[in-house]
């Protein structure tokens, strides 16, 4: 399992300097199921633009993947 993915799955190991509170919230919500940027923004009380930027960052890290237009989920590994 990719080390970054394992880090996300084990919340007690997350270094707050590596992920923002919003990113952690997004990852928590995505662990529960697929989400859209607008849903994440509403639930986390931040702008959709901010969420989209963080989603791109998390996607580049291989932690999440885009499964359909505007729909994201937790990645099962960096190869997704």
PDB file with SEQRES, HELIX, SHEET and CRYST1 records, atoms N, CA, C and O in Angstrom:
SEQRES   1 A   80  UNK UNK UNK UNK UNK UNK UNK UNK UNK UNK UNK UNK UNK          
SEQRES   2 A   80  UNK UNK UNK UNK UNK UNK UNK UNK UNK UNK UNK UNK UNK          
SEQRES   3 A   80  UNK UNK UNK UNK UNK UNK UNK UNK UNK UNK UNK UNK UNK          
SEQRES   4 A   80  UNK UNK UNK UNK UNK UNK UNK UNK UNK UNK UNK UNK UNK          
SEQRES   5 A   80  UNK UNK UNK UNK UNK UNK UNK UNK UNK UNK UNK UNK UNK          
SEQRES   6 A   80  UNK UNK UNK UNK UNK UNK UNK UNK UNK UNK UNK UNK UNK          
SEQRES   7 A   80  UNK UNK                                                      
HELIX    1 AA1 UNK A    3  UNK A    9  1                                   7    
HELIX    2 AA2 UNK A   11  UNK A   13  5                                   3    
HELIX    3 AA3 UNK A   21  UNK A   32  1                                  12    
HELIX    4 AA4 UNK A   37  UNK A   44  1                                   8    
HELIX    5 AA5 UNK A   48  UNK A   60  1                                  13    
SHEET    1 AA1 2 UNK A  64  UNK A  68  0                                        
SHEET    2 AA1 2 UNK A  71  UNK A  74 -1                                        
CRYST1    1.000    1.000    1.000  90.00  90.00  90.00 P 1           1          
ATOM      1  N   UNK A   1       0.849  -1.181   0.000  1.00  0.00           N  
ATOM      2  CA  UNK A   1       0.000   0.000   0.000  1.00  0.00           C  
ATOM      3  C   UNK A   1       0.892   1.240   0.000  1.00  0.00           C  
ATOM      4  O   UNK A   1       1.890   1.299   0.719  1.00  0.00           O  
ATOM      5  N   UNK A   2       0.526   2.220  -0.806  1.00  0.00           N  
ATOM      6  CA  UNK A   2       1.267   3.465  -0.896  1.00  0.00           C  
ATOM      7  C   UNK A   2       1.335   4.137   0.474  1.00  0.00           C  
ATOM      8  O   UNK A   2       0.339   4.184   1.195  1.00  0.00           O  
ATOM      9  N   UNK A   3       2.497   4.651   0.826  1.00  0.00           N  
ATOM     10  CA  UNK A   3       2.706   5.269   2.139  1.00  0.00           C  
ATOM     11  C   UNK A   3       1.768   6.453   2.365  1.00  0.00           C  
ATOM     12  O   UNK A   3       1.253   6.634   3.468  1.00  0.00           O  
ATOM     13  N   UNK A   4       1.543   7.262   1.323  1.00  0.00           N  
ATOM     14  CA  UNK A   4       0.647   8.413   1.468  1.00  0.00           C  
ATOM     15  C   UNK A   4      -0.778   7.957   1.723  1.00  0.00           C  
ATOM     16  O   UNK A   4      -1.492   8.555   2.527  1.00  0.00           O  
ATOM     17  N   UNK A   5      -1.191   6.900   1.039  1.00  0.00           N  
ATOM     18  CA  UNK A   5      -2.542   6.372   1.229  1.00  0.00           C  
ATOM     19  C   UNK A   5      -2.685   5.851   2.652  1.00  0.00           C  
ATOM     20  O   UNK A   5      -3.693   6.108   3.311  1.00  0.00           O  
ATOM     21  N   UNK A   6      -1.688   5.125   3.126  1.00  0.00           N  
ATOM     22  CA  UNK A   6      -1.722   4.616   4.493  1.00  0.00           C  
ATOM     23  C   UNK A   6      -1.808   5.758   5.486  1.00  0.00           C  
ATOM     24  O   UNK A   6      -2.511   5.650   6.491  1.00  0.00           O  
ATOM     25  N   UNK A   7      -1.104   6.849   5.223  1.00  0.00           N  
ATOM     26  CA  UNK A   7      -1.143   8.025   6.088  1.00  0.00           C  
ATOM     27  C   UNK A   7      -2.563   8.568   6.184  1.00  0.00           C  
ATOM     28  O   UNK A   7      -3.023   8.927   7.267  1.00  0.00           O  
ATOM     29  N   UNK A   8      -3.244   8.626   5.068  1.00  0.00           N  
ATOM     30  CA  UNK A   8      -4.610   9.134   5.064  1.00  0.00           C  
ATOM     31  C   UNK A   8      -5.545   8.188   5.795  1.00  0.00           C  
ATOM     32  O   UNK A   8      -6.447   8.630   6.506  1.00  0.00           O  
ATOM     33  N   UNK A   9      -5.338   6.898   5.628  1.00  0.00           N  
ATOM     34  CA  UNK A   9      -6.218   5.931   6.258  1.00  0.00           C  
ATOM     35  C   UNK A   9      -6.043   5.874   7.770  1.00  0.00           C  
ATOM     36  O   UNK A   9      -6.971   5.494   8.484  1.00  0.00           O  
ATOM     37  N   UNK A  10      -4.865   6.244   8.268  1.00  0.00           N  
ATOM     38  CA  UNK A  10      -4.600   6.229   9.701  1.00  0.00           C  
ATOM     39  C   UNK A  10      -4.563   7.673  10.208  1.00  0.00           C  
ATOM     40  O   UNK A  10      -3.499   8.288  10.279  1.00  0.00           O  
ATOM     41  N   UNK A  11      -5.736   8.205  10.558  1.00  0.00           N  
ATOM     42  CA  UNK A  11      -5.856   9.609  10.939  1.00  0.00           C  
ATOM     43  C   UNK A  11      -4.939  10.016  12.096  1.00  0.00           C  
ATOM     44  O   UNK A  11      -4.545  11.179  12.183  1.00  0.00           O  
ATOM     45  N   UNK A  12      -4.597   9.096  12.969  1.00  0.00           N  
ATOM     46  CA  UNK A  12      -3.746   9.446  14.112  1.00  0.00           C  
ATOM     47  C   UNK A  12      -2.332   9.796  13.681  1.00  0.00           C  
ATOM     48  O   UNK A  12      -1.583  10.401  14.448  1.00  0.00           O  
ATOM     49  N   UNK A  13      -1.959   9.420  12.460  1.00  0.00           N  
ATOM     50  CA  UNK A  13      -0.608   9.675  11.974  1.00  0.00           C  
ATOM     51  C   UNK A  13      -0.496  10.928  11.110  1.00  0.00           C  
ATOM     52  O   UNK A  13       0.605  11.289  10.695  1.00  0.00           O  
ATOM     53  N   UNK A  14      -1.604  11.593  10.832  1.00  0.00           N  
ATOM     54  CA  UNK A  14      -1.556  12.758   9.948  1.00  0.00           C  
ATOM     55  C   UNK A  14      -0.870  13.923  10.640  1.00  0.00           C  
ATOM     56  O   UNK A  14      -1.224  14.313  11.752  1.00  0.00           O  
ATOM     57  N   UNK A  15       0.110  14.459   9.957  1.00  0.00           N  
ATOM     58  CA  UNK A  15       0.810  15.649  10.414  1.00  0.00           C  
ATOM     59  C   UNK A  15       0.022  16.847   9.919  1.00  0.00           C  
ATOM     60  O   UNK A  15      -0.132  17.029   8.711  1.00  0.00           O  
ATOM     61  N   UNK A  16      -0.477  17.662  10.830  1.00  0.00           N  
ATOM     62  CA  UNK A  16      -1.309  18.794  10.448  1.00  0.00           C  
ATOM     63  C   UNK A  16      -0.577  19.771   9.544  1.00  0.00           C  
ATOM     64  O   UNK A  16      -1.212  20.584   8.872  1.00  0.00           O  
ATOM     65  N   UNK A  17       0.738  19.707   9.516  1.00  0.00           N  
ATOM     66  CA  UNK A  17       1.495  20.571   8.632  1.00  0.00           C  
ATOM     67  C   UNK A  17       1.427  20.081   7.186  1.00  0.00           C  
ATOM     68  O   UNK A  17       1.666  20.861   6.265  1.00  0.00           O  
ATOM     69  N   UNK A  18       1.106  18.811   6.970  1.00  0.00           N  
ATOM     70  CA  UNK A  18       1.035  18.254   5.626  1.00  0.00           C  
ATOM     71  C   UNK A  18      -0.336  18.435   4.993  1.00  0.00           C  
ATOM     72  O   UNK A  18      -0.428  18.572   3.773  1.00  0.00           O  
ATOM     73  N   UNK A  19      -1.394  18.440   5.779  1.00  0.00           N  
ATOM     74  CA  UNK A  19      -2.754  18.572   5.278  1.00  0.00           C  
ATOM     75  C   UNK A  19      -3.470  19.659   6.061  1.00  0.00           C  
ATOM     76  O   UNK A  19      -3.308  19.774   7.275  1.00  0.00           O  
ATOM     77  N   UNK A  20      -4.269  20.458   5.351  1.00  0.00           N  
ATOM     78  CA  UNK A  20      -5.066  21.472   6.031  1.00  0.00           C  
ATOM     79  C   UNK A  20      -6.275  20.813   6.690  1.00  0.00           C  
ATOM     80  O   UNK A  20      -6.618  19.671   6.387  1.00  0.00           O  
ATOM     81  N   UNK A  21      -6.899  21.537   7.576  1.00  0.00           N  
ATOM     82  CA  UNK A  21      -8.109  21.027   8.233  1.00  0.00           C  
ATOM     83  C   UNK A  21      -9.188  20.718   7.192  1.00  0.00           C  
ATOM     84  O   UNK A  21      -9.913  19.731   7.314  1.00  0.00           O  
ATOM     85  N   UNK A  22      -9.286  21.563   6.178  1.00  0.00           N  
ATOM     86  CA  UNK A  22     -10.269  21.337   5.114  1.00  0.00           C  
ATOM     87  C   UNK A  22      -9.933  20.084   4.325  1.00  0.00           C  
ATOM     88  O   UNK A  22     -10.830  19.302   4.009  1.00  0.00           O  
ATOM     89  N   UNK A  23      -8.669  19.873   3.999  1.00  0.00           N  
ATOM     90  CA  UNK A  23      -8.274  18.668   3.274  1.00  0.00           C  
ATOM     91  C   UNK A  23      -8.588  17.413   4.076  1.00  0.00           C  
ATOM     92  O   UNK A  23      -9.070  16.424   3.524  1.00  0.00           O  
ATOM     93  N   UNK A  24      -8.321  17.451   5.356  1.00  0.00           N  
ATOM     94  CA  UNK A  24      -8.638  16.310   6.214  1.00  0.00           C  
ATOM     95  C   UNK A  24     -10.146  16.075   6.241  1.00  0.00           C  
ATOM     96  O   UNK A  24     -10.601  14.933   6.183  1.00  0.00           O  
ATOM     97  N   UNK A  25     -10.920  17.159   6.329  1.00  0.00           N  
ATOM     98  CA  UNK A  25     -12.377  17.036   6.289  1.00  0.00           C  
ATOM     99  C   UNK A  25     -12.858  16.448   4.979  1.00  0.00           C  
ATOM    100  O   UNK A  25     -13.770  15.621   4.959  1.00  0.00           O  
ATOM    101  N   UNK A  26     -12.248  16.873   3.885  1.00  0.00           N  
ATOM    102  CA  UNK A  26     -12.614  16.345   2.574  1.00  0.00           C  
ATOM    103  C   UNK A  26     -12.308  14.856   2.493  1.00  0.00           C  
ATOM    104  O   UNK A  26     -13.126  14.075   2.008  1.00  0.00           O  
ATOM    105  N   UNK A  27     -11.143  14.469   2.962  1.00  0.00           N  
ATOM    106  CA  UNK A  27     -10.767  13.054   2.943  1.00  0.00           C  
ATOM    107  C   UNK A  27     -11.706  12.221   3.808  1.00  0.00           C  
ATOM    108  O   UNK A  27     -12.088  11.114   3.431  1.00  0.00           O  
ATOM    109  N   UNK A  28     -12.075  12.758   4.966  1.00  0.00           N  
ATOM    110  CA  UNK A  28     -13.024  12.056   5.839  1.00  0.00           C  
ATOM    111  C   UNK A  28     -14.354  11.835   5.124  1.00  0.00           C  
ATOM    112  O   UNK A  28     -14.924  10.745   5.188  1.00  0.00           O  
ATOM    113  N   UNK A  29     -14.842  12.863   4.449  1.00  0.00           N  
ATOM    114  CA  UNK A  29     -16.119  12.745   3.745  1.00  0.00           C  
ATOM    115  C   UNK A  29     -16.003  11.789   2.565  1.00  0.00           C  
ATOM    116  O   UNK A  29     -16.924  11.017   2.300  1.00  0.00           O  
ATOM    117  N   UNK A  30     -14.892  11.834   1.864  1.00  0.00           N  
ATOM    118  CA  UNK A  30     -14.700  10.945   0.723  1.00  0.00           C  
ATOM    119  C   UNK A  30     -14.551   9.490   1.154  1.00  0.00           C  
ATOM    120  O   UNK A  30     -14.859   8.583   0.381  1.00  0.00           O  
ATOM    121  N   UNK A  31     -14.088   9.261   2.364  1.00  0.00           N  
ATOM    122  CA  UNK A  31     -14.025   7.889   2.878  1.00  0.00           C  
ATOM    123  C   UNK A  31     -15.427   7.312   3.050  1.00  0.00           C  
ATOM    124  O   UNK A  31     -15.611   6.096   2.987  1.00  0.00           O  
ATOM    125  N   UNK A  32     -16.410   8.175   3.267  1.00  0.00           N  
ATOM    126  CA  UNK A  32     -17.789   7.732   3.450  1.00  0.00           C  
ATOM    127  C   UNK A  32     -18.467   7.437   2.112  1.00  0.00           C  
ATOM    128  O   UNK A  32     -19.489   6.752   2.066  1.00  0.00           O  
ATOM    129  N   UNK A  33     -17.892   7.959   1.022  1.00  0.00           N  
ATOM    130  CA  UNK A  33     -18.464   7.741  -0.297  1.00  0.00           C  
ATOM    131  C   UNK A  33     -18.074   8.844  -1.256  1.00  0.00           C  
ATOM    132  O   UNK A  33     -17.389   9.797  -0.885  1.00  0.00           O  
ATOM    133  N   UNK A  34     -18.509   8.706  -2.473  1.00  0.00           N  
ATOM    134  CA  UNK A  34     -18.202   9.685  -3.515  1.00  0.00           C  
ATOM    135  C   UNK A  34     -18.856  11.026  -3.210  1.00  0.00           C  
ATOM    136  O   UNK A  34     -19.949  11.091  -2.648  1.00  0.00           O  
ATOM    137  N   UNK A  35     -18.155  12.104  -3.598  1.00  0.00           N  
ATOM    138  CA  UNK A  35     -18.658  13.455  -3.355  1.00  0.00           C  
ATOM    139  C   UNK A  35     -18.355  14.361  -4.530  1.00  0.00           C  
ATOM    140  O   UNK A  35     -17.415  14.126  -5.290  1.00  0.00           O  
ATOM    141  N   UNK A  36     -19.161  15.395  -4.668  1.00  0.00           N  
ATOM    142  CA  UNK A  36     -18.917  16.445  -5.646  1.00  0.00           C  
ATOM    143  C   UNK A  36     -18.270  17.636  -4.941  1.00  0.00           C  
ATOM    144  O   UNK A  36     -18.397  17.782  -3.725  1.00  0.00           O  
ATOM    145  N   UNK A  37     -17.579  18.486  -5.697  1.00  0.00           N  
ATOM    146  CA  UNK A  37     -16.993  19.680  -5.079  1.00  0.00           C  
ATOM    147  C   UNK A  37     -18.039  20.567  -4.400  1.00  0.00           C  
ATOM    148  O   UNK A  37     -17.777  21.116  -3.330  1.00  0.00           O  
ATOM    149  N   UNK A  38     -19.215  20.712  -5.005  1.00  0.00           N  
ATOM    150  CA  UNK A  38     -20.238  21.568  -4.396  1.00  0.00           C  
ATOM    151  C   UNK A  38     -20.726  21.007  -3.066  1.00  0.00           C  
ATOM    152  O   UNK A  38     -20.957  21.760  -2.121  1.00  0.00           O  
ATOM    153  N   UNK A  39     -20.883  19.688  -2.990  1.00  0.00           N  
ATOM    154  CA  UNK A  39     -21.299  19.062  -1.729  1.00  0.00           C  
ATOM    155  C   UNK A  39     -20.234  19.261  -0.655  1.00  0.00           C  
ATOM    156  O   UNK A  39     -20.549  19.630   0.477  1.00  0.00           O  
ATOM    157  N   UNK A  40     -18.979  19.019  -1.007  1.00  0.00           N  
ATOM    158  CA  UNK A  40     -17.882  19.211  -0.054  1.00  0.00           C  
ATOM    159  C   UNK A  40     -17.822  20.655   0.425  1.00  0.00           C  
ATOM    160  O   UNK A  40     -17.654  20.917   1.616  1.00  0.00           O  
ATOM    161  N   UNK A  41     -17.961  21.588  -0.511  1.00  0.00           N  
ATOM    162  CA  UNK A  41     -17.902  23.012  -0.154  1.00  0.00           C  
ATOM    163  C   UNK A  41     -19.026  23.377   0.809  1.00  0.00           C  
ATOM    164  O   UNK A  41     -18.795  24.068   1.801  1.00  0.00           O  
ATOM    165  N   UNK A  42     -20.232  22.918   0.523  1.00  0.00           N  
ATOM    166  CA  UNK A  42     -21.372  23.212   1.405  1.00  0.00           C  
ATOM    167  C   UNK A  42     -21.168  22.622   2.792  1.00  0.00           C  
ATOM    168  O   UNK A  42     -21.391  23.296   3.798  1.00  0.00           O  
ATOM    169  N   UNK A  43     -20.748  21.379   2.844  1.00  0.00           N  
ATOM    170  CA  UNK A  43     -20.580  20.698   4.131  1.00  0.00           C  
ATOM    171  C   UNK A  43     -19.435  21.281   4.961  1.00  0.00           C  
ATOM    172  O   UNK A  43     -19.504  21.307   6.189  1.00  0.00           O  
ATOM    173  N   UNK A  44     -18.385  21.748   4.285  1.00  0.00           N  
ATOM    174  CA  UNK A  44     -17.211  22.263   4.991  1.00  0.00           C  
ATOM    175  C   UNK A  44     -17.206  23.787   5.104  1.00  0.00           C  
ATOM    176  O   UNK A  44     -16.284  24.378   5.665  1.00  0.00           O  
ATOM    177  N   UNK A  45     -18.246  24.407   4.563  1.00  0.00           N  
ATOM    178  CA  UNK A  45     -18.419  25.864   4.634  1.00  0.00           C  
ATOM    179  C   UNK A  45     -17.219  26.626   4.053  1.00  0.00           C  
ATOM    180  O   UNK A  45     -16.692  27.557   4.663  1.00  0.00           O  
ATOM    181  N   UNK A  46     -16.813  26.199   2.864  1.00  0.00           N  
ATOM    182  CA  UNK A  46     -15.750  26.882   2.119  1.00  0.00           C  
ATOM    183  C   UNK A  46     -16.229  27.038   0.671  1.00  0.00           C  
ATOM    184  O   UNK A  46     -17.251  26.468   0.287  1.00  0.00           O  
ATOM    185  N   UNK A  47     -15.498  27.800  -0.115  1.00  0.00           N  
ATOM    186  CA  UNK A  47     -15.915  28.028  -1.496  1.00  0.00           C  
ATOM    187  C   UNK A  47     -15.639  26.811  -2.374  1.00  0.00           C  
ATOM    188  O   UNK A  47     -14.748  26.009  -2.093  1.00  0.00           O  
ATOM    189  N   UNK A  48     -16.419  26.695  -3.434  1.00  0.00           N  
ATOM    190  CA  UNK A  48     -16.210  25.603  -4.384  1.00  0.00           C  
ATOM    191  C   UNK A  48     -14.843  25.730  -5.057  1.00  0.00           C  
ATOM    192  O   UNK A  48     -14.197  24.720  -5.336  1.00  0.00           O  
ATOM    193  N   UNK A  49     -14.403  26.943  -5.316  1.00  0.00           N  
ATOM    194  CA  UNK A  49     -13.102  27.150  -5.939  1.00  0.00           C  
ATOM    195  C   UNK A  49     -11.980  26.612  -5.050  1.00  0.00           C  
ATOM    196  O   UNK A  49     -11.034  25.987  -5.530  1.00  0.00           O  
ATOM    197  N   UNK A  50     -12.105  26.866  -3.754  1.00  0.00           N  
ATOM    198  CA  UNK A  50     -11.102  26.371  -2.806  1.00  0.00           C  
ATOM    199  C   UNK A  50     -11.102  24.840  -2.799  1.00  0.00           C  
ATOM    200  O   UNK A  50     -10.043  24.214  -2.829  1.00  0.00           O  
ATOM    201  N   UNK A  51     -12.286  24.252  -2.760  1.00  0.00           N  
ATOM    202  CA  UNK A  51     -12.406  22.791  -2.761  1.00  0.00           C  
ATOM    203  C   UNK A  51     -11.805  22.210  -4.034  1.00  0.00           C  
ATOM    204  O   UNK A  51     -11.075  21.221  -3.978  1.00  0.00           O  
ATOM    205  N   UNK A  52     -12.099  22.806  -5.166  1.00  0.00           N  
ATOM    206  CA  UNK A  52     -11.566  22.294  -6.437  1.00  0.00           C  
ATOM    207  C   UNK A  52     -10.038  22.300  -6.429  1.00  0.00           C  
ATOM    208  O   UNK A  52      -9.406  21.358  -6.906  1.00  0.00           O  
ATOM    209  N   UNK A  53      -9.458  23.353  -5.893  1.00  0.00           N  
ATOM    210  CA  UNK A  53      -7.998  23.412  -5.809  1.00  0.00           C  
ATOM    211  C   UNK A  53      -7.426  22.335  -4.911  1.00  0.00           C  
ATOM    212  O   UNK A  53      -6.418  21.712  -5.244  1.00  0.00           O  
ATOM    213  N   UNK A  54      -8.068  22.112  -3.765  1.00  0.00           N  
ATOM    214  CA  UNK A  54      -7.591  21.082  -2.841  1.00  0.00           C  
ATOM    215  C   UNK A  54      -7.798  19.694  -3.441  1.00  0.00           C  
ATOM    216  O   UNK A  54      -6.964  18.808  -3.250  1.00  0.00           O  
ATOM    217  N   UNK A  55      -8.899  19.495  -4.163  1.00  0.00           N  
ATOM    218  CA  UNK A  55      -9.128  18.205  -4.812  1.00  0.00           C  
ATOM    219  C   UNK A  55      -8.018  17.917  -5.822  1.00  0.00           C  
ATOM    220  O   UNK A  55      -7.543  16.785  -5.912  1.00  0.00           O  
ATOM    221  N   UNK A  56      -7.608  18.919  -6.571  1.00  0.00           N  
ATOM    222  CA  UNK A  56      -6.531  18.722  -7.539  1.00  0.00           C  
ATOM    223  C   UNK A  56      -5.230  18.363  -6.826  1.00  0.00           C  
ATOM    224  O   UNK A  56      -4.478  17.507  -7.293  1.00  0.00           O  
ATOM    225  N   UNK A  57      -4.965  19.015  -5.695  1.00  0.00           N  
ATOM    226  CA  UNK A  57      -3.759  18.696  -4.918  1.00  0.00           C  
ATOM    227  C   UNK A  57      -3.805  17.249  -4.418  1.00  0.00           C  
ATOM    228  O   UNK A  57      -2.821  16.518  -4.535  1.00  0.00           O  
ATOM    229  N   UNK A  58      -4.935  16.844  -3.867  1.00  0.00           N  
ATOM    230  CA  UNK A  58      -5.083  15.479  -3.348  1.00  0.00           C  
ATOM    231  C   UNK A  58      -5.027  14.449  -4.467  1.00  0.00           C  
ATOM    232  O   UNK A  58      -4.528  13.339  -4.281  1.00  0.00           O  
ATOM    233  N   UNK A  59      -5.543  14.830  -5.632  1.00  0.00           N  
ATOM    234  CA  UNK A  59      -5.489  13.942  -6.792  1.00  0.00           C  
ATOM    235  C   UNK A  59      -4.040  13.758  -7.251  1.00  0.00           C  
ATOM    236  O   UNK A  59      -3.626  12.642  -7.564  1.00  0.00           O  
ATOM    237  N   UNK A  60      -3.273  14.847  -7.290  1.00  0.00           N  
ATOM    238  CA  UNK A  60      -1.858  14.757  -7.674  1.00  0.00           C  
ATOM    239  C   UNK A  60      -1.069  13.864  -6.727  1.00  0.00           C  
ATOM    240  O   UNK A  60      -0.121  13.196  -7.141  1.00  0.00           O  
ATOM    241  N   UNK A  61      -1.457  13.851  -5.464  1.00  0.00           N  
ATOM    242  CA  UNK A  61      -0.796  12.999  -4.472  1.00  0.00           C  
ATOM    243  C   UNK A  61      -1.222  11.533  -4.596  1.00  0.00           C  
ATOM    244  O   UNK A  61      -0.628  10.655  -3.971  1.00  0.00           O  
ATOM    245  N   UNK A  62      -2.242  11.278  -5.394  1.00  0.00           N  
ATOM    246  CA  UNK A  62      -2.722   9.914  -5.567  1.00  0.00           C  
ATOM    247  C   UNK A  62      -3.650   9.453  -4.463  1.00  0.00           C  
ATOM    248  O   UNK A  62      -3.905   8.257  -4.324  1.00  0.00           O  
ATOM    249  N   UNK A  63      -4.162  10.400  -3.666  1.00  0.00           N  
ATOM    250  CA  UNK A  63      -5.024  10.037  -2.543  1.00  0.00           C  
ATOM    251  C   UNK A  63      -6.485   9.905  -2.939  1.00  0.00           C  
ATOM    252  O   UNK A  63      -7.242   9.158  -2.319  1.00  0.00           O  
ATOM    253  N   UNK A  64      -6.869  10.627  -3.964  1.00  0.00           N  
ATOM    254  CA  UNK A  64      -8.240  10.550  -4.461  1.00  0.00           C  
ATOM    255  C   UNK A  64      -8.192  10.408  -5.975  1.00  0.00           C  
ATOM    256  O   UNK A  64      -7.149  10.599  -6.601  1.00  0.00           O  
ATOM    257  N   UNK A  65      -9.331  10.072  -6.546  1.00  0.00           N  
ATOM    258  CA  UNK A  65      -9.407  10.018  -8.005  1.00  0.00           C  
ATOM    259  C   UNK A  65     -10.754  10.560  -8.451  1.00  0.00           C  
ATOM    260  O   UNK A  65     -11.742  10.520  -7.718  1.00  0.00           O  
ATOM    261  N   UNK A  66     -10.761  11.065  -9.668  1.00  0.00           N  
ATOM    262  CA  UNK A  66     -11.987  11.546 -10.289  1.00  0.00           C  
ATOM    263  C   UNK A  66     -12.606  10.369 -11.019  1.00  0.00           C  
ATOM    264  O   UNK A  66     -11.975   9.774 -11.894  1.00  0.00           O  
ATOM    265  N   UNK A  67     -13.837  10.030 -10.665  1.00  0.00           N  
ATOM    266  CA  UNK A  67     -14.476   8.860 -11.259  1.00  0.00           C  
ATOM    267  C   UNK A  67     -15.460   9.230 -12.358  1.00  0.00           C  
ATOM    268  O   UNK A  67     -15.838   8.393 -13.177  1.00  0.00           O  
ATOM    269  N   UNK A  68     -15.863  10.475 -12.368  1.00  0.00           N  
ATOM    270  CA  UNK A  68     -16.789  10.966 -13.386  1.00  0.00           C  
ATOM    271  C   UNK A  68     -16.717  12.485 -13.318  1.00  0.00           C  
ATOM    272  O   UNK A  68     -16.137  13.048 -12.390  1.00  0.00           O  
ATOM    273  N   UNK A  69     -17.293  13.121 -14.280  1.00  0.00           N  
ATOM    274  CA  UNK A  69     -17.272  14.585 -14.298  1.00  0.00           C  
ATOM    275  C   UNK A  69     -17.798  15.143 -12.971  1.00  0.00           C  
ATOM    276  O   UNK A  69     -18.983  15.021 -12.663  1.00  0.00           O  
ATOM    277  N   UNK A  70     -16.904  15.754 -12.194  1.00  0.00           N  
ATOM    278  CA  UNK A  70     -17.294  16.373 -10.933  1.00  0.00           C  
ATOM    279  C   UNK A  70     -17.569  15.408  -9.797  1.00  0.00           C  
ATOM    280  O   UNK A  70     -18.214  15.790  -8.820  1.00  0.00           O  
ATOM    281  N   UNK A  71     -17.107  14.186  -9.887  1.00  0.00           N  
ATOM    282  CA  UNK A  71     -17.359  13.204  -8.838  1.00  0.00           C  
ATOM    283  C   UNK A  71     -16.040  12.563  -8.435  1.00  0.00           C  
ATOM    284  O   UNK A  71     -15.306  12.053  -9.282  1.00  0.00           O  
ATOM    285  N   UNK A  72     -15.744  12.591  -7.149  1.00  0.00           N  
ATOM    286  CA  UNK A  72     -14.455  12.114  -6.633  1.00  0.00           C  
ATOM    287  C   UNK A  72     -14.664  11.032  -5.581  1.00  0.00           C  
ATOM    288  O   UNK A  72     -15.712  10.954  -4.938  1.00  0.00           O  
ATOM    289  N   UNK A  73     -13.632  10.196  -5.425  1.00  0.00           N  
ATOM    290  CA  UNK A  73     -13.643   9.182  -4.379  1.00  0.00           C  
ATOM    291  C   UNK A  73     -12.204   8.943  -3.918  1.00  0.00           C  
ATOM    292  O   UNK A  73     -11.250   9.349  -4.581  1.00  0.00           O  
ATOM    293  N   UNK A  74     -12.069   8.282  -2.780  1.00  0.00           N  
ATOM    294  CA  UNK A  74     -10.759   7.897  -2.277  1.00  0.00           C  
ATOM    295  C   UNK A  74     -10.138   6.920  -3.249  1.00  0.00           C  
ATOM    296  O   UNK A  74     -10.800   6.008  -3.745  1.00  0.00           O  
ATOM    297  N   UNK A  75      -8.865   7.119  -3.515  1.00  0.00           N  
ATOM    298  CA  UNK A  75      -8.125   6.213  -4.396  1.00  0.00           C  
ATOM    299  C   UNK A  75      -7.671   5.008  -3.594  1.00  0.00           C  
ATOM    300  O   UNK A  75      -7.363   5.121  -2.407  1.00  0.00           O  
ATOM    301  N   UNK A  76      -7.630   3.872  -4.234  1.00  0.00           N  
ATOM    302  CA  UNK A  76      -7.153   2.662  -3.555  1.00  0.00           C  
ATOM    303  C   UNK A  76      -5.655   2.516  -3.645  1.00  0.00           C  
ATOM    304  O   UNK A  76      -5.099   1.535  -3.152  1.00  0.00           O  
ATOM    305  N   UNK A  77      -4.998   3.459  -4.257  1.00  0.00           N  
ATOM    306  CA  UNK A  77      -3.546   3.427  -4.375  1.00  0.00           C  
ATOM    307  C   UNK A  77      -3.074   4.423  -5.398  1.00  0.00           C  
ATOM    308  O   UNK A  77      -3.877   4.978  -6.148  1.00  0.00           O  
ATOM    309  N   UNK A  78      -1.797   4.652  -5.435  1.00  0.00           N  
ATOM    310  CA  UNK A  78      -1.226   5.654  -6.319  1.00  0.00           C  
ATOM    311  C   UNK A  78      -1.349   5.307  -7.778  1.00  0.00           C  
ATOM    312  O   UNK A  78      -1.190   6.185  -8.627  1.00  0.00           O  
ATOM    313  N   UNK A  79      -1.629   4.050  -8.109  1.00  0.00           N  
ATOM    314  CA  UNK A  79      -1.713   3.634  -9.506  1.00  0.00           C  
ATOM    315  C   UNK A  79      -3.049   3.918 -10.147  1.00  0.00           C  
ATOM    316  O   UNK A  79      -3.191   3.726 -11.354  1.00  0.00           O  
ATOM    317  N   UNK A  80      -4.049   4.372  -9.382  1.00  0.00           N  
ATOM    318  CA  UNK A  80      -5.378   4.644  -9.937  1.00  0.00           C  
ATOM    319  C   UNK A  80      -5.371   5.871 -10.813  1.00  0.00           C  
ATOM    320  O   UNK A  80      -6.409   6.244 -11.360  1.00  0.00           O  
TER     321      UNK A  80                                                      
END                                                                             
